[in-house]
Amino acid sequence: MPNKVVRSYTTKIDVPFHDVDAMQVVWHGHYVKYIEVARCEMLETFNYNYLDMQASGYLWPIVDMRIKYVGSAKFFRQIEVKAELVEIQNRMKINYRIFDVETGDLLTKAHTVQVAVDMKTGDMLFESPPVLFEKLGLSAS
């Protein structure tokens, strides 16, 4: 059963020359940067960026990241990165899809998982703290 989308965000990125190899194809490691851009911009939409997280007393490290390369992004093309926050109860799981804007082709699928860590104790939490739900305008139940 697919997860319910709690929040989604889409951003467009122009593939720069310094991200490609001699064949003008994006090096695989740069996709992590592209999903990071989308994640940070999405967190901004509900006022819970990384500085807000620290101010609330929690760190949210990434504990799992998976990427499946379907096609290749290329130099001088624009890509669209769609981020969907799909789990919040015990962790933040965000799914990503990267498309070539011109062709609409799916290039990459990925997801990241982040868990809350209490800054005072250093303990990983097994439930997301209430501040996440507050920021999203949701009930924690």
N, C-alpha and C positions, 0 to 999 in steps of 0.2 A: 504494500500500500504506500503510495507516494506521500511525502511529508507536505503539510500545509505551509504555504509561503507566508511568513510573518511580515516580511518587508523585502522589497526588491529595489534594485537600482541598476541603471545602465549608464555606462560612460563610453566615450569614443576616444581612441588613441591613434595618433599618426605614427606608424612604424618608422623610427629614426634609423639613419644609416649606421650608427654605432651599435645597433642591436642585431645586425645581420652578418652572415658569413660571406665568403667569396661568391656563393651562388645566389646571394641576395635573399636568403631565407633566414628567418629569425632563429637565433640560437635557442635551444630548448630551455635554458635557464632563465631567459628573460620573461617567460610566461608567468613565472612566480611574481615578478615585478608588476606585470599587468594586472594580475588578480589582487595584488596588494593595493594598487591604486583604486580599484573598484571597491574593495573592502573598506578602505579608509574613507572614501567619499560616501559610502552607504552609512557608515557609523556616524558621520557628520549629520546626516539627515534626521537622526533622532538624538543629537547632542550627547553622544557617548563615544567620543574619539578616545585615543589612547591617553591623552592628558586628563580627560574627564574620568576615565577608568581609575587612574592613579588617585585623583582627587576624591573618588568615592571609596578608596581603601582597597581596591582590587586590581590585580594584574590579570591579564587574560592571554597567557602564552598559547601559541599554536602547538598542539600535541599530536596532530595528524594532518597530513596534506597528501592528496593524491591527484595526479594529473594523467589524463589520457590524451595523447596527441592523435588527432584525427586527420588534420591537414596541416598545411604550412602557411604561416603569416609571412608576407613578403615586403621587401623595402618599397617605400613610396605608396603603400596602401594604408587604408584606414581600417582599424579593427574596432569592433564593438564588444565590450566586456559586460556581461549581465551577471549580477550577483543576486542571489536569493537566500535570505536568512530563513532556514527551514526548521531549525530546532533551537529551543531556548530553555526548556525546563531544567535540564541538567548540564547543558553545555551550549555553546553557540556553534551550530553547524551552518556553513554557508556553501551553497552550490554555485558554481560558475560555469558559464558557457562563453566561448569567444568565437565571434563570427567575422568573416570578411564582409565589410560594409557593402562593397560594390557587388559581390556575387551572392551574398547571403549564406555562403557555405559555412558550415560548422567546422571550426578549426581545432578547438580544444574543449575538453570537459574536465572539470576539477572540483574538488571540495576541500575545505579546511575545517578543522575542529579546534575550538578554543575552550579552555576551562578556566573558571575563576580561581584565583589564588589569593587568600587573605594576606595582605601585606604585613600585618602585625605578627601573625604566627607563621607565615610561610606555608600554611596548609592548603592543599588542593580541596576545593569544595565539591561535594557530590550533588549539590543543587545550585542552580544559578541564584545569586543574591537578589533580593527584592529590587535593588536599584535598576537592574536591567529591565524588569517589567514596568517599573515606573517610567523609565525613559521611553519605552515603547508605548506607554499609555494603556497597558494591559494589567489584568489581575494575575497574581502569581499562582492562582489555583488551577 
